[in-house]
Amino acid sequence: MKIAIVGAGIIGVTTAFELSNDGHEVTVFERHGSVAQESSFANAGVIAPGAVTPWAAPGMPAKVARYLFSRHAPVRISLPLSTAELAWIWKWWRACNLDGYLRNRARMQRLAFYSRERLQMLTDYLELAYDRGNGYLVLLRSGNDSALVQPGLQVLRDAGVRFSEIDAAQTRLVEPALNPDMRFLGAIHLPDDQVGNCRQFALLLRNAALGQGVRFEFNSAVAPLDPARPTSLRVATAQGSQQRDFHAVVVCGGVDSTLLLQPVGLQVPLAAVHGYSITAQVGEPLNAPASALMDERYKVAISRLGSRIRVAGSAEIGGVAGRRRAQSIQTLYKVLHDWFPGAARLAGTAVVQEWKGARPMLPDGPPLLGATGVPGVWINIGHGSSGWALSCGSARVVADLMAGRQPEVDVEGLGVERLLA
């Protein structure tokens, strides 16, 4: 088939590769000048399937309410809020029940474990060399932090995830560069989890896709789908606008997928939940982390990506999209200084990349994959903060569904029918 993909983030690039690998003629349209320029650009890079869970969870609304008055809040609702964001918050609040949470957590984790397998397979098969590391630590500052993670540990046990609860001395054996003056309780060690540079992987996979004949058309904006001809795309470039015909279209356009799909009758409640990160060069390698860590109290990840350190966190809905909240950035610097002072070059002529990116999130958590009910229109959207962790599996699922094959993972609850439930 002649297939168009809208969006060249990590979801679009992996989807393009898998469909091309199945023998299709694939063209990817991206409004930016390269791949992975939005949500995929500077995320934490952590791949921890056992930690992939819905934001819609019992007790979460009360936590968010408490965070309203916290200086270093991991989750924040900011003003102004649009009508669509208010509607999304209402749907999210209704989804914060135990039965729904358990169903959606299982859906996301099945896909996450499968996706990690696919990522490893692609990395090995294509011999992709990108910045990555093995092992993940969840750092616990106090007994209260330890108590709060206990329900999550049962989730890991139920999922068969290998982990160990270790004290501060044992934690320092895993990560010797931890601040010697930092007093803390211990950590949860997950040796099978990993960290990787999402954007580097996307660039390398794009090259592999190019070798298979995939066309990438950058600086190309796709108009909302035409209900009369949904697989005929109107594409605007610097040279003008033109109509392009395909047998099928796969929408992987992040938050803006909502606008693309509305004319064909699909009302997808996607919201931009923004995250922040800072990235800096390693100053002294002996003072830098070996892999990836998460500060449980502040929900901030610290990742070693080759010669760089990335610190990422925060979940913010509302506010002004293009404006960075200074306090959210300051929280990242604080956590880095607490655990690894002197590890990164932050002063003088050092260049620190400060980033804010929109995560396309659905109110109940899992993404939407597969057929839409509109002939020729398919979707791979709504991965939220887990796009990197879910990308390779999601792409293979969509390719299998388009080929009429049964996916290798259970996809119950991941289709558009969930919107009608």
LUMPAVO-897014 format. One record per residue: x, y, z of N, C-alpha, C in turn; residue in three letters. Coordinates in steps of 0.1 Angstrom, whole numbers, padded with zeros to 4 digits, always signed. Layout:
REM LUMPAVO-897014
XYZXYZXYZala/...
This chain:
REM LUMPAVO-897014
+0008-0012+0000+0000+0000+0000+0009+0012+0000met/+0003+0023-0005+0009+0036-0004+0003+0043+0008lys/+0012+0045+0018+0008+0050+0031+0014+0063+0035ile/+0006+0072+0040+0011+0085+0046+0011+0084+0061ala/+0022+0089+0067+0022+0091+0081+0024+0105+0085ile/+0015+0110+0094+0015+0124+0098+0022+0125+0111val/+0034+0131+0111+0042+0133+0124+0054+0124+0124gly/+0066+0130+0127+0079+0123+0127+0085+0124+0141ala/+0077+0123+0151+0082+0121+0165+0086+0106+0166gly/+0090+0102+0178+0094+0088+0179+0083+0078+0175ile/+0070+0082+0177+0059+0073+0173+0058+0072+0158ile/+0059+0084+0151+0059+0084+0136+0070+0077+0130gly/+0082+0079+0135+0094+0072+0129+0094+0057+0131val/+0090+0052+0143+0090+0038+0145+0079+0032+0136thr/+0067+0039+0135+0056+0034+0126+0061+0033+0112thr/+0068+0044+0107+0073+0044+0093+0082+0032+0091ala/+0091+0029+0100+0100+0018+0098+0093+0005+0097phe/+0084+0003+0107+0077-0010+0107+0069-0012+0094glu/+0062-0002+0090+0053-0004+0078+0062-0006+0065leu/+0073+0002+0065+0082+0000+0053+0088-0014+0054ser/+0091-0019+0066+0097-0032+0067+0087-0043+0062asn/+0074-0040+0063+0064-0049+0058+0062-0048+0043asp/+0069-0039+0036+0068-0038+0022+0060-0026+0017gly/+0055-0018+0025+0046-0007+0020+0055+0005+0015his/+0049+0013+0007+0055+0025+0002+0051+0037+0012glu/+0060+0042+0020+0057+0051+0031+0063+0065+0029val/+0054+0075+0031+0058+0089+0031+0055+0095+0045thr/+0064+0101+0051+0062+0108+0064+0062+0123+0062val/+0051+0129+0067+0050+0144+0067+0053+0150+0081phe/+0062+0159+0081+0065+0166+0094+0066+0181+0092glu/+0059+0188+0101+0059+0203+0100+0072+0209+0104arg/+0081+0202+0112+0094+0207+0116+0104+0203+0106his/+0117+0207+0108+0127+0205+0099+0135+0192+0101gly/+0131+0184+0111+0138+0171+0113+0128+0162+0122ser/+0133+0151+0125+0125+0142+0133+0127+0145+0148val/+0117+0141+0156+0118+0142+0171+0121+0156+0176ala/+0113+0165+0171+0115+0179+0175+0106+0184+0186gln/+0096+0176+0190+0087+0181+0200+0088+0172+0212glu/+0078+0164+0215+0078+0156+0227+0090+0147+0228ser/+0095+0142+0217+0106+0133+0217+0120+0139+0218ser/+0120+0153+0219+0133+0160+0217+0142+0158+0229phe/+0137+0161+0241+0146+0161+0253+0139+0155+0265ala/+0133+0143+0263+0126+0136+0275+0137+0129+0283asn/+0132+0123+0294+0141+0117+0304+0148+0105+0298ala/+0142+0098+0289+0149+0087+0283+0148+0074+0290gly/+0140+0074+0301+0139+0062+0310+0129+0052+0303val/+0134+0039+0303+0125+0028+0298+0123+0018+0310ile/+0112+0020+0317+0110+0012+0329+0095+0007+0328ala/+0093-0004+0321+0079-0008+0319+0070-0010+0331pro/+0076-0014+0342+0068-0016+0355+0064-0003+0360gly/+0070+0008+0357+0066+0022+0362+0056+0029+0352ala/+0053+0023+0341+0044+0029+0331+0029+0026+0337val/+0024+0037+0342+0010+0036+0348+0002+0048+0344thr/-0011+0047+0345-0020+0059+0342-0018+0070+0352pro/-0019+0082+0347-0020+0094+0356-0033+0094+0364trp/-0043+0088+0358-0057+0087+0364-0057+0075+0374ala/-0055+0078+0386-0054+0068+0397-0061+0072+0409ala/-0066+0063+0417-0073+0066+0429-0064+0075+0438pro/-0070+0086+0444-0062+0094+0452-0054+0105+0445gly/-0053+0104+0432-0045+0114+0425-0051+0128+0425met/-0064+0130+0424-0070+0143+0425-0066+0150+0438pro/-0066+0143+0449-0063+0149+0462-0048+0153+0462ala/-0040+0145+0456-0025+0148+0456-0023+0161+0448lys/-0030+0162+0436-0028+0173+0428-0033+0186+0435val/-0044+0185+0443-0049+0196+0451-0039+0200+0461ala/-0032+0191+0468-0022+0194+0477-0010+0201+0471arg/-0006+0196+0458+0005+0202+0451+0003+0217+0448tyr/-0010+0221+0448-0012+0235+0444-0005+0245+0453leu/-0001+0241+0465+0005+0249+0474+0020+0245+0477phe/+0025+0237+0468+0039+0232+0470+0048+0239+0461ser/+0060+0243+0466+0069+0250+0458+0075+0241+0447arg/+0078+0229+0450+0084+0219+0441+0074+0209+0437his/+0063+0213+0433+0052+0203+0429+0056+0195+0417ala/+0054+0181+0417+0057+0173+0406+0045+0174+0395pro/+0033+0177+0400+0022+0179+0391+0015+0192+0394val/+0012+0200+0384+0007+0213+0386-0004+0216+0375arg/-0015+0222+0380-0025+0228+0371-0023+0243+0371ile/-0020+0249+0359-0017+0263+0358-0028+0270+0350ser/-0029+0283+0353-0039+0292+0346-0032+0299+0335leu/-0039+0302+0324-0053+0300+0322-0055+0285+0317pro/-0067+0281+0319-0072+0268+0314-0082+0270+0303leu/-0080+0263+0292-0090+0264+0281-0102+0256+0284ser/-0112+0258+0276-0124+0250+0278-0121+0235+0275thr/-0113+0232+0265-0109+0218+0262-0101+0212+0274ala/-0092+0220+0280-0085+0215+0292-0093+0212+0304glu/-0103+0221+0306-0113+0219+0317-0121+0206+0315leu/-0125+0204+0302-0132+0192+0299-0123+0179+0301ala/-0110+0181+0297-0101+0169+0299-0099+0166+0314trp/-0098+0177+0322-0096+0175+0337-0108+0168+0342ile/-0120+0171+0338-0133+0165+0342-0132+0150+0339trp/-0129+0147+0326-0128+0132+0322-0117+0125+0330lys/-0106+0132+0332-0095+0125+0340-0100+0122+0354trp/-0107+0132+0361-0112+0130+0374-0121+0118+0375trp/-0130+0117+0365-0139+0106+0364-0132+0092+0362arg/-0120+0093+0356-0113+0080+0354-0104+0076+0366ala/-0104+0084+0376-0096+0081+0388-0103+0072+0398cys/-0107+0060+0393-0113+0050+0401-0105+0037+0400asn/-0106+0029+0410-0097+0017+0411-0099+0008+0400leu/-0111+0004+0396-0113-0006+0385-0107-0001+0372asp/-0110+0012+0369-0105+0017+0356-0089+0018+0357gly/-0084+0022+0368-0070+0023+0370-0063+0009+0367tyr/-0069-0001+0373-0063-0015+0372-0063-0019+0358leu/-0074-0017+0351-0075-0021+0337-0065-0014+0328arg/-0065-0001+0330-0056+0007+0321-0041+0005+0325asn/-0038+0003+0337-0024+0000+0341-0020-0013+0334arg/-0028-0023+0334-0025-0036+0328-0023-0034+0313ala/-0032-0026+0306-0030-0024+0292-0017-0017+0289arg/-0014-0007+0297-0001+0000+0294+0011-0008+0297met/+0011-0016+0307+0023-0024+0310+0025-0035+0301gln/+0014-0042+0296+0016-0052+0286+0023-0046+0274arg/+0018-0035+0269+0024-0028+0258+0039-0024+0261leu/+0041-0019+0273+0055-0014+0276+0065-0025+0276ala/+0061-0037+0282+0071-0048+0282+0073-0053+0268phe/+0063-0054+0260+0065-0058+0246+0073-0048+0238tyr/+0071-0035+0241+0078-0025+0234+0093-0025+0238ser/+0096-0028+0250+0111-0030+0254+0117-0041+0246arg/+0110-0052+0244+0115-0063+0237+0118-0059+0222glu/+0108-0051+0216+0110-0047+0203+0122-0037+0201arg/+0123-0028+0211+0134-0018+0211+0147-0026+0211leu/+0149-0036+0220+0161-0043+0220+0164-0051+0207gln/+0153-0056+0201+0155-0064+0189+0159-0054+0178met/+0153-0042+0177+0157-0033+0166+0171-0028+0168leu/+0175-0025+0181+0188-0020+0184+0199-0031+0180thr/+0196-0043+0183+0206-0054+0180+0206-0057+0165asp/+0194-0058+0159+0193-0061+0144+0199-0051+0135tyr/+0197-0038+0139+0202-0027+0130+0215-0022+0135leu/+0220-0027+0146+0233-0023+0152+0233-0008+0155glu/+0223-0003+0162+0222+0011+0164+0230+0015+0176leu/+0238+0025+0174+0247+0030+0185+0242+0043+0190ala/+0235+0043+0201+0230+0056+0207+0233+0056+0222tyr/+0233+0068+0228+0237+0069+0242+0226+0061+0251asp/+0231+0051+0258+0221+0044+0267+0229+0037+0278arg/+0221+0033+0288+0227+0026+0299+0217+0017+0306gly/+0222+0007+0314+0213-0003+0320+0212+0000+0335asn/+0200-0003+0340+0198-0001+0355+0191+0011+0358gly/+0182+0011+0368+0174+0022+0372+0172+0022+0387tyr/+0174+0033+0394+0172+0034+0408+0161+0044+0411leu/+0152+0041+0420+0142+0050+0426+0147+0054+0440val/+0152+0066+0441+0158+0071+0453+0147+0075+0464leu/+0149+0070+0476+0140+0073+0487+0147+0082+0497leu/+0142+0094+0499+0148+0103+0508+0144+0099+0523arg/+0133+0094+0525+0128+0091+0539+0119+0079+0540ser/+0116+0076+0553+0106+0065+0555+0093+0068+0549gly/+0089+0080+0548+0076+0084+0542+0076+0080+0527asn/+0087+0084+0520+0089+0080+0506+0088+0065+0504asp/+0094+0058+0513+0094+0043+0512+0080+0038+0514ser/+0072+0044+0523+0058+0039+0526+0050+0042+0513ala/+0052+0053+0507+0044+0057+0495+0046+0048+0483leu/+0058+0042+0482+0061+0034+0470+0057+0020+0472val/+0053+0016+0484+0049+0002+0486+0038-0004+0477gln/+0027+0004+0475+0017-0001+0465+0023-0004+0452pro/+0032+0005+0447+0039+0004+0434+0048-0009+0434gly/+0054-0012+0445+0062-0024+0445+0054-0037+0443leu/+0042-0037+0449+0033-0048+0446+0029-0049+0432gln/+0028-0038+0425+0025-0038+0411+0037-0045+0404val/+0049-0041+0408+0061-0047+0401+0061-0062+0404leu/+0058-0066+0416+0057-0081+0419+0047-0088+0410arg/+0035-0082+0409+0025-0088+0401+0029-0089+0386asp/+0037-0079+0382+0041-0079+0368+0054-0088+0366ala/+0059-0094+0376+0071-0102+0375+0084-0094+0373gly/+0084-0081+0377+0096-0073+0375+0106-0076+0386val/+0119-0078+0381+0130-0080+0391+0134-0067+0397arg/+0134-0067+0410+0138-0055+0418+0143-0059+0432phe/+0150-0049+0438+0154-0051+0452+0153-0038+0460ser/+0149-0039+0472+0149-0028+0481+0163-0027+0488glu/+0170-0016+0486+0184-0016+0492+0185-0003+0501ile/+0195-0004+0510+0197+0007+0519+0207+0017+0512asp/+0210+0028+0520+0218+0039+0514+0232+0033+0510ala/+0238+0025+0519+0251+0020+0516+0251+0012+0503ala/+0241+0003+0502+0240-0005+0489+0238+0003+0477gln/+0230+0014+0479+0227+0023+0468+0240+0029+0463thr/+0248+0033+0472+0261+0039+0468+0270+0030+0461arg/+0268+0017+0463+0276+0007+0455+0272+0007+0441leu/+0258+0009+0439+0253+0009+0425+0257+0022+0418val/+0256+0033+0425+0259+0046+0420+0269+0053+0429glu/+0282+0050+0427+0292+0055+0436+0293+0071+0436pro/+0288+0077+0426+0290+0092+0425+0279+0100+0433ala/+0270+0093+0439+0260+0100+0447+0267+0109+0458leu/+0261+0120+0460+0266+0130+0469+0269+0124+0483asn/+0282+0124+0487+0285+0118+0500+0279+0125+0512pro/+0275+0137+0510+0269+0145+0521+0254+0143+0522asp/+0248+0136+0512+0234+0135+0511+0229+0123+0520met/+0221+0126+0530+0215+0116+0538+0202+0111+0533arg/+0200+0098+0531+0187+0093+0525+0185+0079+0530phe/+0173+0074+0528+0170+0061+0534+0176+0049+0525leu/+0174+0050+0512+0178+0039+0503+0172+0041+0490gly/+0169+0029+0483+0164+0030+0469+0158+0017+0466ala/+0150+0017+0455+0145+0005+0448+0154+0004+0435ile/+0161-0008+0434+0170-0010+0423+0163-0019+0413his/+0162-0015+0400+0156-0023+0390+0167-0025+0379leu/+0174-0036+0380+0185-0038+0371+0182-0040+0357pro/+0170-0044+0353+0166-0047+0340+0161-0035+0332asp/+0158-0025+0339+0153-0012+0333+0165-0005+0327asp/+0162+0005+0319+0173+0011+0311+0170+0026+0308gln/+0180+0033+0302+0178+0046+0298+0184+0047+0284val/+0178+0056+0276+0184+0057+0262+0180+0071+0256gly/+0188+0076+0247+0185+0089+0241+0175+0087+0230asn/+0163+0091+0233+0151+0089+0224+0154+0096+0210cys/+0159+0108+0211+0160+0116+0198+0172+0109+0190arg/+0182+0105+0196+0193+0098+0188+0187+0086+0182gln/+0180+0078+0189+0174+0066+0184+0165+0069+0172phe/+0157+0080+0173+0148+0084+0162+0156+0087+0150ala/+0167+0095+0151+0175+0099+0140+0181+0086+0133leu/+0186+0077+0141+0192+0065+0136+0182+0056+0129leu/+0170+0055+0134+0159+0047+0128+0154+0054+0115leu/+0154+0067+0115+0150+0074+0103+0160+0070+0092arg/+0173+0070+0095+0183+0066+0085+0180+0052+0080asn/+0177+0043+0089+0174+0029+0085+0161+0029+0077ala/+0152+0037+0080+0139+0037+0072+0142+0043+0058ala/+0151+0053+0057+0154+0059+0044+0161+0048+0036leu/+0169+0039+0042+0175+0028+0034+0165+0018+0029gly/+0153+0018+0035+0142+0009+0030+0133+0016+0021gln/+0136+0029+0017+0128+0036+0008+0117+0046+0013gly/+0117+0048+0026+0108+0057+0032+0111+0071+0028val/+0101+0079+0025+0104+0093+0022+0100+0102+0034arg/+0108+0111+0038+0105+0121+0048+0104+0134+0042phe/+0093+0141+0043+0090+0154+0038+0089+0164+0050glu/+0099+0171+0052+0100+0180+0064+0094+0194+0060phe/+0092+0202+0070+0086+0215+0068+0073+0214+0059asn/+0065+0204+0062+0053+0201+0055+0042+0199+0065ser/+0032+0209+0064+0021+0209+0074+0009+0203+0067ala/+0003+0193+0074-0009+0186+0068-0022+0192+0074val/-0031+0195+0065-0044+0201+0069-0053+0191+0076ala/-0063+0195+0084-0073+0185+0089-0079+0176+0078pro/-0081+0164+0081-0086+0154+0071-0099+0158+0065leu/-0101+0156+0052-0113+0159+0045-0123+0147+0046asp/-0134+0148+0052-0144+0137+0054-0148+0131+0040pro/-0148+0138+0030-0151+0132+0017-0140+0124+0011ala/-0128+0128+0014-0116+0120+0009-0105+0120+0020arg/-0107+0112+0030-0099+0112+0042-0084+0108+0039pro/-0082+0100+0028-0068+0096+0026-0061+0105+0015thr/-0068+0116+0011-0062+0126+0002-0058+0138+0011ser/-0045+0140+0013-0040+0150+0022-0037+0163+0015leu/-0040+0174+0021-0036+0187+0016-0024+0191+0024arg/-0013+0192+0018+0000+0195+0024+0006+0208+0020val/+0009+0217+0030+0014+0230+0027+0029+0230+0030ala/+0037+0235+0021+0051+0237+0022+0054+0252+0018thr/+0067+0255+0019+0071+0268+0015+0069+0271+0000ala/+0067+0261-0008+0065+0262-0022+0050+0263-0025gln/+0041+0261-0015+0027+0262-0017+0020+0250-0012gly/+0007+0248-0016-0001+0237-0011-0004+0228-0022ser/-0005+0215-0019-0008+0205-0029-0016+0193-0023gln/-0023+0186-0031-0031+0175-0027-0024+0162-0030gln/-0023+0153-0020-0015+0141-0022-0024+0129-0018arg/-0025+0119-0027-0034+0108-0025-0026+0096-0020asp/-0033+0088-0011-0027+0076-0005-0038+0066-0003phe/-0034+0053-0001-0043+0043+0002-0047+0043+0016his/-0038+0048+0025-0041+0048+0039-0033+0059+0046ala/-0038+0064+0057-0031+0075+0064-0030+0070+0079val/-0018+0072+0085-0017+0069+0099-0013+0082+0106val/-0022+0086+0115-0020+0099+0123-0012+0096+0135val/+0000+0102+0136+0009+0101+0147+0013+0115+0151cys/+0004+0125+0151+0007+0139+0152+0007+0145+0166gly/+0008+0137+0176+0008+0142+0190-0004+0149+0193gly/-0003+0160+0201-0015+0168+0206-0024+0173+0194val/-0017+0177+0183-0025+0182+0172-0033+0172+0164asp/-0031+0159+0168-0039+0149+0161-0054+0151+0163ser/-0058+0158+0174-0072+0161+0176-0077+0169+0165thr/-0070+0180+0161-0075+0188+0150-0075+0181+0137leu/-0066+0172+0134-0066+0165+0122-0078+0156+0120leu/-0082+0150+0131-0092+0140+0131-0106+0145+0133leu/-0108+0157+0138-0121+0162+0141-0131+0162+0129gln/-0126+0166+0117-0135+0167+0106-0141+0153+0101pro/-0134+0142+0104-0139+0129+0101-0147+0123+0112val/-0151+0131+0122-0160+0126+0132-0153+0120+0144gly/-0140+0121+0146-0133+0115+0157-0130+0126+0167leu/-0136+0125+0179-0134+0134+0190-0125+0128+0200gln/-0112+0131+0199-0102+0124+0207-0098+0134+0218val/-0100+0131+0231-0097+0141+0241-0082+0141+0245pro/-0074+0146+0237-0060+0147+0239-0057+0161+0246leu/-0048+0161+0256-0044+0173+0262-0029+0174+0262ala/-0023+0186+0262-0009+0188+0263-0005+0188+0278ala/+0001+0178+0283+0007+0178+0297+0022+0181+0295val/+0026+0193+0299+0040+0197+0297+0050+0191+0307his/+0061+0187+0302+0072+0184+0311+0084+0192+0308gly/+0094+0192+0317+0106+0201+0316+0118+0192+0317tyr/+0129+0197+0311+0142+0190+0313+0153+0201+0311ser/+0164+0197+0317+0177+0204+0315+0187+0194+0311ile/+0196+0198+0301+0206+0189+0297+0219+0196+0296thr/+0230+0190+0302+0243+0197+0303+0254+0186+0301ala/+0265+0191+0297+0277+0183+0295+0282+0178+0309gln/+0287+0166+0310+0293+0160+0322+0305+0168+0325val/+0306+0173+0337+0318+0180+0341+0330+0171+0345gly/+0327+0163+0355+0337+0153+0360+0330+0140+0360glu/+0335+0131+0351+0328+0117+0350+0327+0110+0363pro/+0337+0111+0372+0336+0104+0384+0325+0109+0393leu/+0320+0121+0391+0309+0127+0399+0295+0125+0392asn/+0295+0119+0381+0282+0117+0373+0276+0104+0375ala/+0263+0103+0373+0256+0090+0375+0260+0080+0364pro/+0259+0067+0366+0262+0057+0356+0251+0054+0347ala/+0238+0055+0352+0227+0052+0344+0215+0062+0347ser/+0204+0057+0352+0192+0066+0354+0187+0064+0368ala/+0182+0075+0374+0177+0075+0387+0164+0083+0388leu/+0156+0081+0397+0143+0088+0399+0143+0093+0414met/+0142+0106+0416+0139+0111+0430+0124+0109+0432asp/+0121+0100+0441+0107+0096+0443+0099+0108+0448glu/+0104+0116+0457+0097+0127+0463+0093+0138+0453arg/+0102+0141+0444+0100+0152+0435+0096+0147+0421tyr/+0096+0134+0419+0093+0128+0406+0102+0134+0395lys/+0115+0135+0398+0124+0140+0388+0135+0129+0385val/+0137+0127+0372+0146+0117+0368+0160+0124+0364ala/+0171+0117+0368+0184+0121+0364+0190+0110+0355ile/+0194+0113+0343+0198+0103+0333+0212+0106+0328ser/+0220+0096+0327+0233+0097+0321+0232+0093+0306arg/+0234+0102+0297+0233+0100+0283+0246+0102+0276leu/+0255+0093+0277+0268+0095+0271+0276+0105+0279gly/+0280+0116+0272+0288+0127+0278+0279+0137+0284ser/+0266+0135+0285+0256+0145+0290+0248+0139+0301arg/+0243+0149+0309+0234+0145+0320+0220+0152+0317ile/+0210+0145+0318+0196+0151+0316+0188+0150+0329arg/+0182+0160+0333+0173+0160+0345+0159+0164+0340val/+0149+0156+0343+0136+0158+0337+0125+0155+0347ala/+0115+0163+0346+0103+0161+0355+0092+0171+0353gly/+0083+0171+0362+0071+0180+0362+0060+0175+0352ser/+0048+0177+0356+0036+0174+0347+0027+0186+0349ala/+0026+0194+0339+0019+0207+0340+0008+0208+0329glu/-0004+0210+0333-0015+0212+0323-0020+0226+0325ile/-0023+0233+0314-0028+0246+0314-0016+0256+0313gly/-0019+0269+0315-0008+0279+0314-0006+0283+0300gly/+0005+0289+0297+0009+0294+0284+0019+0284+0278val/+0016+0278+0267+0024+0267+0262+0039+0271+0260ala/+0041+0283+0254+0054+0288+0251+0062+0294+0263gly/+0056+0294+0274+0063+0300+0286+0068+0290+0296arg/+0080+0290+0299+0086+0281+0309+0084+0286+0323arg/+0079+0278+0331+0077+0282+0345+0091+0281+0353arg/+0095+0292+0358+0109+0292+0364+0110+0283+0375ala/+0100+0281+0383+0101+0272+0395+0103+0258+0391gln/+0096+0254+0380+0098+0240+0375+0112+0237+0371ser/+0118+0247+0364+0132+0245+0360+0141+0245+0373ile/+0138+0254+0382+0146+0254+0395+0146+0241+0402gln/+0134+0235+0402+0133+0222+0409+0143+0211+0403thr/+0144+0212+0390+0154+0203+0383+0168+0205+0388leu/+0172+0218+0388+0185+0221+0393+0187+0217+0408tyr/+0177+0219+0416+0178+0215+0430+0180+0200+0431lys/+0173+0192+0424+0174+0178+0426+0188+0173+0421val/+0192+0179+0410+0206+0175+0405+0216+0179+0415leu/+0215+0191+0421+0225+0195+0431+0224+0186+0444his/+0212+0182+0448+0211+0173+0459+0219+0160+0458asp/+0217+0154+0446+0223+0141+0444+0236+0140+0437trp/+0239+0149+0428+0251+0149+0420+0257+0163+0419phe/+0261+0170+0430+0267+0183+0428+0280+0182+0421pro/+0282+0191+0412+0295+0191+0404+0296+0182+0393gly/+0285+0174+0390+0285+0164+0380+0284+0170+0366ala/+0277+0181+0365+0274+0188+0352+0280+0201+0351ala/+0284+0205+0339+0289+0219+0337+0277+0229+0336arg/+0276+0237+0346+0264+0246+0347+0268+0260+0347leu/+0281+0263+0349+0285+0277+0351+0295+0281+0340ala/+0298+0294+0341+0308+0300+0331+0303+0299+0317gly/+0311+0293+0308+0308+0292+0294+0300+0280+0291thr/+0296+0272+0301+0288+0260+0298+0275+0263+0292ala/+0271+0254+0283+0258+0256+0276+0248+0246+0283val/+0237+0251+0288+0227+0242+0294+0214+0244+0286val/+0209+0232+0281+0197+0233+0273+0185+0231+0283gln/+0177+0241+0284+0164+0241+0292+0153+0239+0282glu/+0144+0229+0285+0134+0225+0275+0121+0223+0282trp/+0110+0226+0275+0096+0224+0279+0089+0217+0267lys/+0083+0206+0269+0077+0198+0258+0063+0193+0262gly/+0054+0192+0252+0041+0188+0254+0039+0173+0252ala/+0034+0166+0262+0031+0152+0261+0016+0150+0258arg/+0013+0144+0247-0001+0142+0243-0007+0131+0251pro/-0016+0135+0260-0021+0125+0270-0036+0124+0269met/-0041+0112+0271-0055+0109+0272-0059+0109+0286leu/-0072+0112+0289-0076+0113+0304-0074+0100+0312pro/-0076+0088+0305-0076+0076+0313-0062+0069+0312asp/-0053+0073+0303-0039+0068+0303-0034+0061+0291gly/-0040+0050+0287-0034+0042+0275-0035+0050+0262pro/-0026+0047+0253-0027+0053+0239-0039+0046+0231pro/-0041+0052+0220-0051+0046+0210-0043+0042+0198leu/-0045+0029+0194-0038+0023+0183-0048+0016+0173leu/-0045+0018+0160-0052+0010+0151-0062+0017+0142gly/-0073+0010+0138-0083+0015+0129-0092+0025+0136ala/-0097+0034+0129-0106+0045+0134-0120+0043+0131thr/-0123+0034+0122-0137+0032+0117-0139+0041+0104gly/-0130+0050+0102-0130+0058+0089-0122+0051+0079val/-0127+0047+0068-0119+0039+0058-0106+0045+0055pro/-0095+0038+0057-0082+0042+0053-0075+0050+0064gly/-0081+0054+0075-0075+0062+0085-0072+0054+0097val/-0059+0055+0101-0054+0047+0113-0048+0057+0123trp/-0046+0053+0135-0040+0062+0145-0030+0055+0154ile/-0021+0062+0159-0011+0058+0168-0008+0070+0177asn/-0016+0073+0187-0016+0085+0194-0018+0084+0209ile/-0016+0094+0217-0020+0095+0231-0011+0088+0240gly/+0002+0087+0238+0011+0080+0246+0016+0087+0259his/+0013+0100+0260+0016+0108+0272+0031+0108+0274gly/+0034+0107+0287+0049+0107+0291+0056+0094+0288ser/+0049+0084+0283+0055+0071+0280+0057+0068+0266ser/+0058+0079+0257+0059+0077+0243+0072+0069+0239gly/+0083+0072+0245+0096+0065+0243+0095+0050+0247trp/+0089+0048+0259+0088+0035+0264+0078+0026+0257ala/+0068+0032+0250+0058+0025+0243+0059+0025+0228leu/+0069+0032+0222+0069+0035+0208+0071+0023+0199ser/+0081+0015+0202+0085+0004+0193+0074-0007+0193cys/+0068-0009+0205+0057-0019+0205+0044-0014+0198gly/+0041-0001+0200+0029+0005+0194+0030+0005+0179ser/+0042+0008+0174+0044+0008+0159+0042-0006+0153ala/+0048-0016+0160+0046-0030+0155+0031-0034+0156arg/+0024-0030+0166+0010-0034+0167+0002-0028+0156val/+0005-0015+0153-0003-0008+0142+0000-0015+0129val/+0013-0018+0126+0017-0024+0114+0010-0038+0112ala/+0009-0046+0123+0003-0059+0123-0012-0057+0120asp/-0019-0048+0127-0033-0045+0125-0036-0041+0110leu/-0027-0033+0105-0030-0028+0091-0028-0040+0081met/-0020-0050+0085-0018-0061+0076-0028-0072+0079ala/-0037-0070+0088-0047-0080+0091-0042-0091+0100gly/-0030-0089+0106-0024-0100+0115-0028-0097+0129arg/-0028-0108+0137-0030-0107+0151-0017-0102+0158gln/-0017-0091+0165-0005-0086+0171+0001-0096+0181pro/+0013-0095+0184+0020-0104+0194+0016-0101+0208glu/+0010-0090+0211+0006-0086+0224-0009-0083+0225val/-0015-0086+0236-0029-0083+0238-0032-0068+0236asp/-0041-0064+0227-0044-0050+0225-0058-0046+0230val/-0063-0055+0238-0077-0051+0244-0076-0037+0250glu/-0086-0029+0247-0087-0016+0253-0078-0006+0247gly/-0071-0009+0236-0062+0001+0231-0068+0007+0218leu/-0080+0004+0214-0086+0009+0202-0096+0020+0205gly/-0101+0026+0194-0110+0037+0196-0123+0033+0203val/-0126+0021+0203-0138+0017+0210-0138+0021+0225glu/-0126+0023+0230-0125+0027+0244-0131+0041+0247arg/-0131+0049+0236-0137+0062+0237-0152+0062+0240leu/-0158+0051+0235-0172+0050+0236-0177+0042+0248leu/-0167+0037+0256-0171+0028+0267-0177+0037+0279ala/
